[in-house]
Amino acid sequence: MNELVVISGKGGTGKTSLMAAFAALAGDAVLCDADVDAPDLHLILDPSTRFQTPFQSGNTAQIRQEDCTGCGLCRDLCRWDAVREDFRIDPLDCEGCGVCVWFCPEKAIDFPPNVCGEWFVSDTRFGTMVHARLAPAEENSGKLVALVRQEARKIAETEGRSLLLTDGPPGVGCPVIASLGGAAAALVVAEPTVSGVHDLDRVADLASFFKVPVMVCVNKADINPETAETIRRTAEQKGHTFAGSIPFHEDFTRAMIQKQSIEEYAPEGEAAAAVRALWRRIVEQMGSGLEF
């Protein structure tokens, strides 16, 4: 089984629109939305949830008032000032370090796990999709990314699928690192701007550090052809595969409004043709039984 992870140096480059089109073109893939902080693949694919599971990560201390003697040791030890004057824990200040739990002489402090969000297995018109939603202001998104990828891989193996398509998070932080490990290839979607060149360099170097082969495509390439050409040359000079360019086209927006991929909305259009050419190049590079 091959896994293609679609990433970018920043948000809004068009990763999800391309992912939806790839899902339509692949026809035999398991889909994974690993952008758990801001998932949006479901907006296009309109999935039907098969089941959902709470995501737990980290802990928050809770003082049992009936057992607390008010000795004040927890308040003295807490470096986050999370213990209030009435010996109750402020959950917004508690960092979950567990010091108060370990040193409480009365063992009057519970340490339950936090429910930070939920993850789903759903059915779409293009196949099974694993996705998640991290609650606002919660942490450990890297752990949730790893979880949804693991579950997606299990489903792909169970269903005998040859391809796992993962819509990765933007940037170069922990969630992106969690989305790359073990992938067969990464497609970096870049925009033809000065900051886009910088963002591409950072995320491509990150993927290369983890020995994940990098392919590069430029979205909205015709808004700045000179910079798009700079990206192509730079990618090839660094040993990356330049997979193609996508023009700026309103069909992408219209397709999203209709909850469709570009391949469904305007298959005869210029944008869809460019995406098919990009997908053909990706298939050629990944090989291993994949077909166009």
C-alpha positions as a printed Julia matrix, in Angstrom:
292×3 Matrix{Float64}:
   0.0    0.0     0.0
   1.24   3.46   -0.95
   0.45   6.61    1.01
   0.51  10.01   -0.65
   0.47  12.94    1.79
  -0.53  16.34    0.4
   1.06  19.16    2.41
   1.91  22.84    2.07
   3.97  25.47    3.81
   0.86  27.48    4.71
  -2.9   27.14    4.72
  -5.1   28.06    1.79
  -2.89  26.8    -1.04
  -5.57  24.43   -2.38
  -4.53  21.12   -0.82
  -8.07  19.99   -0.07
  -9.42  20.84   -3.53
  -6.65  18.76   -5.06
  -7.23  15.95   -2.57
 -10.92  15.76   -3.49
  -9.99  15.6    -7.18
  -7.41  12.88   -6.51
 -10.04  10.89   -4.63
 -12.32  11.07   -7.67
  -9.52  10.07  -10.03
  -8.04   7.28   -7.89
 -11.32   5.45   -7.41
  -9.75   2.78   -5.15
  -8.24   4.68   -2.25
  -8.83   5.14    1.46
  -8.99   8.83    2.37
  -7.57  10.49    5.47
  -8.0   14.09    6.56
  -5.03  14.66    8.86
  -5.56  18.41    9.18
  -7.29  17.86   12.52
  -7.0   21.49   13.68
  -9.02  22.73   10.71
 -10.52  19.77    8.8
 -12.44  20.61    5.66
 -12.29  17.63    3.3
 -15.71  16.6     4.6
 -17.17  19.83    3.2
 -16.57  18.53   -0.32
 -17.04  14.79    0.17
 -20.15  15.05    2.38
 -19.38  11.84    4.35
 -21.87   9.64    6.15
 -20.45   8.79    9.58
 -20.03   5.07   10.24
 -18.85   5.57   13.82
 -17.12   8.2    15.95
 -14.82   7.85   18.93
 -13.72  10.4    21.58
 -10.07  11.41   21.47
  -8.37  11.55   24.86
  -5.01  13.14   25.51
  -3.38  14.72   28.53
  -4.82  15.04   32.03
  -6.28  17.73   34.28
  -6.07  17.54   38.07
  -9.27  17.64   40.14
  -9.27  17.99   43.95
 -11.88  15.95   45.81
 -13.19  18.49   48.3
 -14.48  15.87   50.73
 -10.98  14.39   51.1
  -8.92  17.61   50.99
  -7.53  18.79   54.36
  -6.4   22.19   53.02
  -2.74  21.63   53.88
  -1.71  23.85   50.94
   1.12  21.63   49.66
  -0.42  21.39   46.19
  -0.64  25.17   45.97
   2.98  25.54   47.06
   4.21  23.02   44.52
   2.17  24.15   41.52
   4.36  26.24   39.22
   1.36  27.22   37.1
  -0.66  28.77   39.93
  -3.55  26.52   38.98
  -4.66  25.85   42.59
  -7.06  28.54   43.77
  -7.48  29.84   47.32
 -10.47  27.53   47.86
  -8.33  24.52   46.85
 -10.0   23.97   43.53
  -8.08  23.47   40.28
  -8.5   26.05   37.54
  -8.65  23.82   34.42
  -7.46  26.67   32.19
  -4.24  27.03   34.18
  -3.57  23.36   34.87
  -0.81  22.03   32.59
  -1.4   18.4    33.55
   2.08  17.87   34.98
   0.76  15.71   37.84
   3.01  17.12   40.6
   0.07  17.84   42.88
  -1.28  14.32   42.32
   2.01  12.67   43.25
   2.71  14.72   46.38
  -0.77  15.12   47.89
  -0.43  13.5    51.36
  -4.14  12.59   51.43
  -4.24  11.28   47.83
  -7.2   13.59   47.37
  -6.48  14.64   43.79
  -7.84  12.79   40.78
  -6.12  12.97   37.41
  -8.65  12.01   34.69
  -7.74  12.14   31.0
  -8.97  15.03   28.89
 -11.41  14.53   26.05
  -9.84  16.77   23.41
 -11.95  15.97   20.38
 -13.23  13.06   18.35
 -12.32  11.03   15.3
 -14.56   9.44   12.71
 -14.71   6.65   10.16
 -17.1    7.63    7.4
 -18.33   6.51    4.0
 -18.0    8.81    0.99
 -18.85   8.41   -2.68
 -15.14   7.78   -3.29
 -14.56   5.28   -0.48
 -13.85   5.15    3.23
 -12.56   8.28    4.94
 -10.96   8.66    8.37
 -11.07  12.17    9.78
 -11.07  13.99   13.11
 -11.95  17.19   14.88
  -9.79  18.67   17.64
 -11.72  20.8    20.13
 -10.9   24.54   20.21
  -7.75  25.46   22.17
  -6.85  21.8    22.77
  -3.35  20.45   22.3
  -1.77  17.19   21.11
  -2.9   17.55   17.51
   0.2   15.59   16.48
  -1.02  12.62   18.47
  -4.45  12.83   16.84
  -2.85  13.05   13.38
  -0.88   9.89   14.11
  -4.07   8.18   15.32
  -6.16   8.93   12.22
  -3.31   7.85    9.92
  -2.92   4.61   11.85
  -6.64   3.86   11.63
  -6.71   4.74    7.94
  -3.83   2.36    7.29
  -5.63  -0.44    9.11
  -8.73   0.09    7.0
  -6.71   0.22    3.77
  -5.06  -3.08    4.64
  -8.36  -4.67    5.66
 -10.1   -3.52    2.48
  -7.13  -4.42    0.29
  -6.69  -0.88   -1.04
  -3.51   0.0    -2.91
  -3.5    3.69   -2.03
  -4.02   5.91    1.01
  -4.58   9.59    0.24
  -3.85  11.86    3.2
  -4.74  15.55    3.33
  -2.01  16.81    5.62
  -1.89  19.92    7.81
  -0.07  23.09    6.68
   3.2   24.42    8.04
   6.21  22.61    9.51
   5.08  21.92   13.08
   4.34  18.76   15.04
   1.12  17.87   13.13
   3.0   17.97    9.82
   5.79  15.8    11.2
   3.18  13.32   12.44
   1.61  13.22    8.97
   4.84  12.39    7.12
   6.39   9.39    8.86
   6.24   6.25    6.72
   4.59   7.92    3.72
   5.56   6.77    0.23
   5.62  10.34   -1.09
   4.65  13.89   -0.24
   3.09  16.34   -2.67
   3.88  19.92   -1.66
   1.36  22.45   -2.97
   2.92  25.89   -3.38
   1.68  29.3    -4.42
   3.71  31.53   -6.8
   4.56  34.24   -4.29
   7.73  35.28   -2.47
   6.42  33.81    0.78
   5.26  30.74   -1.15
   8.83  30.02   -2.24
  10.02  30.33    1.34
   7.2   28.13    2.67
   7.93  25.5     0.03
  11.61  25.36    0.95
  10.83  24.79    4.62
   8.24  22.04    4.22
  10.14  20.28    1.41
  13.28  20.24    3.57
  11.21  18.81    6.42
   9.91  15.97    4.26
  13.4   15.28    2.92
  14.75  15.13    6.47
  12.37  12.22    7.12
  13.44  10.65    3.81
  10.02  11.06    2.22
  10.29  11.66   -1.56
   8.99  15.11   -2.47
   6.89  16.12   -5.44
   6.03  19.78   -6.02
   3.13  21.45   -7.77
   2.27  25.12   -8.15
  -1.36  26.1    -7.69
  -2.7   29.36   -9.21
   0.46  29.33  -11.31
  -0.76  31.83  -13.89
  -1.13  34.69  -11.41
   2.67  34.98  -11.3
   4.33  32.9   -14.06
   7.85  34.12  -13.26
   7.7   32.97   -9.64
   6.02  29.73  -10.7
   8.98  29.08  -12.98
  11.35  29.9   -10.11
   9.62  27.28   -7.97
   9.95  24.7   -10.76
  13.66  25.35  -11.21
  14.31  25.39   -7.47
  12.46  22.12   -6.95
  14.42  20.37   -9.68
  17.74  21.79   -8.46
  17.06  20.31   -5.03
  16.27  16.91   -6.51
  12.51  17.07   -6.08
  10.07  15.99   -8.76
   8.13  18.86  -10.3
   4.71  17.31  -10.85
   2.92  20.17  -12.59
   1.09  23.48  -12.43
  -2.57  24.31  -11.84
  -4.1   27.53  -13.17
  -6.18  29.9   -11.1
  -9.79  29.13  -12.0
 -13.18  29.99  -10.53
 -14.38  26.43  -11.17
 -12.58  25.35   -8.0
 -14.69  27.72   -5.9
 -17.89  26.82   -7.72
 -17.16  23.13   -7.21
 -16.65  23.6    -3.46
 -19.97  25.43   -3.18
 -21.66  22.45   -4.83
 -19.8   19.98   -2.54
 -18.04  18.52   -5.56
 -14.5   17.95   -6.72
 -13.29  19.78   -9.8
 -13.37  16.47  -11.65
 -17.09  16.14  -10.94
 -18.05  19.76  -11.44
 -16.29  20.61  -14.7
 -14.5   17.52  -16.09
 -14.06  19.11  -19.52
 -12.64  22.36  -18.18
  -9.09  23.67  -18.18
  -8.66  23.26  -14.41
  -9.79  19.63  -14.4
  -7.46  18.84  -17.3
  -4.52  20.34  -15.39
  -5.39  18.29  -12.3
  -5.58  15.1   -14.37
  -2.14  15.84  -15.83
  -0.83  16.38  -12.3
  -2.37  13.12  -11.1
  -0.91  11.24  -14.09
   2.55  12.5   -13.16
   2.07  11.47   -9.53
   1.0    7.97  -10.57
   4.04   7.68  -12.82
   6.33   8.62   -9.94
   4.7    6.41   -7.31
   4.07   3.38   -9.53
   3.71   0.1    -7.61
   0.45  -0.99   -9.22
  -1.23   2.39   -9.27
  -3.19   3.18  -12.41
  -4.5    6.29  -14.07
